[in-house]
Structure formats: structure tokens, C-alpha cells
Amino acid sequence: MTASEPDIRVETREDLLYLLAEAAEIEHNLMCCYLYAGFSLRRTPGAGLTEAQARAVAGWRGEVMGVAIEEMTHLALVSNLASALGAAPHFARPNFPVQPGYHPSGVVVELAPFDRATLDHFIFLERPEGDDSVDSAAFVPALHYARRRETARLMPSAQDYATVGHLYRAIGDGLRGLSAQMGEAVLFCGDPAAQVGPPEMALPGLAVVRDLASALAAVQTIVDQGEGAPEHREDSHFSRFRAIRDEYDRMLAGDPGFAPAWPAARNPVMRHPVQAEGRVFVSDPHAAEVLDVANALYGHMLRCLAASYGRTGSGAPGKAQWLDTAVGLMSAMAPVAEYLMSLPAGPEHPGVNAGMSFAMLRDVGRMPEGPGEARVVHERITQIAARAATLFPAGHALAAVPGQIAALAAPYAASGTAPAPQAAQPAPATPVPAAAAVADAAPDVAEGEHIQVSFNTVRCIHSRFCVLGAPAVFKANTPGEWIFPDKMPVEALVAVAQNCPSGAVTYVRRDGGPAEAAPPVNTAHIRENGPYAIRADMTLNGESIGYRATLCRCGASAHKPYCDGSHNAAGFKASGEPATRPSEPLAVRDGVLDIAPRRNGPLHVSGNLEICAGTGRTVDRVSEANLCRCGGSANKPFCDGTHAKIGFTAP
């Protein structure tokens, strides 16, 4: 600690929870600031960018969004820490710009578009303890003050810290001190099942907090990802922002007119502000309506996120469903926020574009569990989808967004606790097709005397078990009829069909023999440089898809979620032999395995599943997991959130 860093006192559980609440607000605020800057970056050549500039800007966007995703990890870890200590997670935060006194005077938190000054500010906020980086002159504190705690007080109060790392060091010290004072079992009195962990949410570094060791590990993850302290880390937020700034400076030197971002407003607001200074009121009618939808998506996302915590039972909808809805709302919000940046703020601000304000609801606490919460969620999502449909009709670049939003309401209506949409509400312009729809292509069907054989081209990965195992039956590249079931004994043909890993070949026996049965153990084999080969009684978004499937994990298939062999042309490289992870044997090894591809995200699998290397070695045993399908995760086969950083798109 340097002489300029004040001592932060943590004497009670209440003191520690107070610090965690401020940490949650810091992480939440920074996440919004980074998202705002990322949304402001232009996307395509021709919008003021050359091809080379557009490539560089796309890389910056990926880095900024990757940092924002890790801020989501930090918010989730802080929430888990609070939950482990017996409290509720804290998702409230002040509206932008954050007023003096809320954080230390040197921590200026405002929404600003991507530019050189904003990068300097981000670097300053993420600087490690002891670093001498200075803030941009565009982010001067409105007031200079000190926040000191009075001694011998029961009520906790704000205390000063020089850096975010300083705050987390104090939290770590408080965890150690209170654990020694109370005992770990007393301090960590919350139910770990009430937290959000890797099975439900694919965030890099997310973990459940159970004791002092896991609590300190969570704090260290936040510090490592942010400042990269105590040792320098190239992948820290501090280093990543500095690398972007260096490249930006080189490109500005070559082209002083280079403008990678829209001229978005600094601190946009959606209502006439009482204090106009430092704020831009978005008055353009269309921009104001788009801003309204973006903020509604954000606010309801926070409600669903809050609803996922503290949910330890098995009632429907469960924790995973609430998180899926929150992620879905966030995914829908992103293109709306990006589009908003291209719209004018209003005639009062010529040359200034609009931007998302991340306006907060008065309360984002968890709703009472029961039928009412599903009704509230369904009602609100339906309202947002209906409004979005009026703004983004067929033919609009965002025409798919209303349907994407509307689809999120379905699970809550299906529970029987939510009302059907009112007939007077406009329907979404472009409904989102179910992921299972890709399997609906009409298969080739051949009728034999004792067996019917079907072949689904969409599912085929050309493993050639059929043409090599039954060449008299399957005559590939033959015009017209090409499947001849009677050319082989039924039992032998059944064996060939069941060897088809993709499920492209299926059959119906006409001789009274047994139909194909579900395997006794659900397995997912990881193919070297290739797909997941799954054997289980599978459903895709609730619809049965049989007992065999090969699912894309390279991100390139045109038939997602199924593999179509694109990994070969794409040169996809990924080991089929990842390291074994510690896991306990499953009490039940079969049963229905539901596969739910997340929009622009991973494959969410729920049900008993043994994940195996290509050689058959068990890698992990899970009842729920997010499997990478963008091809970019550093933790394959599991998702680590890279899909958002690289802009992966998939239904």
C-alpha cells in the first residue's frame, strides 16, 4: 500500500456487504460504459471506413465487448460473494452520469462514445495499484472530496479507495479477518445453490463461492481480469485498452480524419433533465422510441437476472430459464443499441447522434416466487415485442428482433401461469424460427418389404457408414431412386443404420422386430477437429430428434445446430482429447437430454450426459452444461463467452 491509499476498515458482516454493494455498482457501471463505447463503433466499410480500418475497428469492438463480458463475470462473482454471506445480490445502480459522492472523487463514470479520450479514461479506471496513468482531461471530476468513515458507528458508510484493485484488496482483507473472527461456517452462511455458476451461465471465470478459499479466488479473478495485478497480464482490461489505444494512435497518424465511431451523445437521456448540463436529451421522435425499447429490454433483463438468484428449488420456471431469458433480452438489446447510435439525437444537438442511456427502473429486486412472476415476465416481454414490431417492420434491418423478443415469452406462457397475448397487440414482424426447424427438410423415404428407411440430407456429415456398410442398399450419386432396403437382411441393415452417427439414416421395421432404443448411457463424443457426436434420447428445444446426432462446434455449419462437414473446409482445429475434469459418477446415466441452442451463443444441454474424448475417455459428467459452438472458446468443449467477443451469429 502506498502512503496515498487510505485504509479501508471492515469490522462487521454489514461493512463487507456494503463494500460488495459498491463493488457491484462499479462493475455494473463499467459494463454499461464499455457496452456504450462498443455499440458506438461503426460496423461496415463505406460508413466512413476503409476496408483496413473496418477490420481494425471490428477487432476493437471484439476486445471492448470481451471486456464488457468479463465485467458481467465480475458482477456475477460479486453477487455470488454477497449470496455466500447470506445477503441478496445487488443490481441497482445510479443513472448516468453518476453524481459526485457516489464513488470516490477520482472515479468519474459517464457514458461516452469510443474515442481517444474515452480510451484514456478506461485505462485510468482499470489501472493497477501503483500505476501512474492519468485520466483524460475530458473526464474531470466535478468536485474533489474525501469519503471517510466515522469510528465506532454501527452503520457502514462510504470509504475512499484509490483504484478498483484497492477496493478488492480491502474486500479480500475483510473476508480473511471476518473468517478468522467468526469462523468460515458462520461467515459463509448462504446456500451455494442460490448462486449462479458455470452450469447455468457461460461467463469466463465464473465460479460458485462456498468458503474462504473460493471467495478469495473470486476476488483474485476480478483483479486478474481487470488490472492484471500484481503481475502484468497481456489479457487484462488495462493491457487490452492500452493495446487498442496504441493501434488507434498509429491509424490516426496515417489518417487524421479517421473516425471509427458514430458521433454519439455523451450521457444521453430519455426525459427532459432537471439538470441539463452534461446531458443530451434525445428528442428525435424515432430515436426516442428506439431508445425506449432499448432501455425496456435492459430493465427487464435486470429483473430476470435478479429472479435467477436465490432460486434453489426445482420449480418451473427454474434458474436456467430465468438466466436464458436475461441473456436473450441482452442479445436483442445489442442490435437495437447499435442502430440507435446511427440516429440523430435531435435538432437541438446538430451533428450529435443518439445513444442508449441504460435508464434504471426504481427497483430491480427479485419478484415474489409463484404464478405472478411468470405472468409479469410474459406480459412485459410481449409488450416490448409489440412495440419493437412497430419500429422494425418487415424489410427493416432489425426486422428479426421483434420475433426474437417474443420467443422469450413462450416458456412463461407454457407454464400455464401467464395470459395469452391480447389480440389487439401487433404481432412481431418476423417470427424467429425454432432451431429444430432445420431438421424439417423432407427426408428421402424408401419402402421395403420388411423395413422403411429414411435419409435426411440436412443431418448427413458424410461419414459414409451407410455406403460402405450397405453398398447394395445405398447407391450414392445415383439419379432418382437410390435406397433399396430389400437388398440386405433387415437385422444387418438395422445395424448399419444405427452406426450412422448423425442420425441422417433412420428406419421403421415392418417385420415386428424391435425399434431403435435409447442408449443405456447418454454420451457426447468430442471428435478431433470436428463436431460433437451425441447418443441419447434427445430433444431439440423440446422436440424429439431421435437418438443420434452430430452437432456443430466449429461455428461454420450452414445447417446449425447440426454439423454439415464445414469444419473441414474451414480448417477448424480443436482437440478431441481435452483434459479430464473432476466429476462424480451420475446416479442416473440415461434419460431425456434436452439441447437448446442459445441465439448467438452456446449449446445448452440439460439432462444426464457423459462427455467423452474421441478415444472414449470420460472428460466430464454433467447434468447441465454450455458447450461451445462458435469454435472460439479457450475452454473447449465448454463455452467461455468468446462467442460474444467474436460476433458469432446463429439461431
Helices and strands as residue ranges (DSSP letters): H 13-40, H 51-84, H 116-125, H 164-182, H 184-187, G 192-194, H 212-226, H 237-254, E 268-269, E 280-281, H 285-308, H 319-340, H 371-391, H 401-407, H 410-414, G 435-440, E 444-447, E 451-455, G 457-459, H 465-469, G 485-487, H 490-499, E 505-509, E 523-526, E 532-540, E 543-551, H 566-570, E 592-597, E 603-612, E 618-627, H 642-645
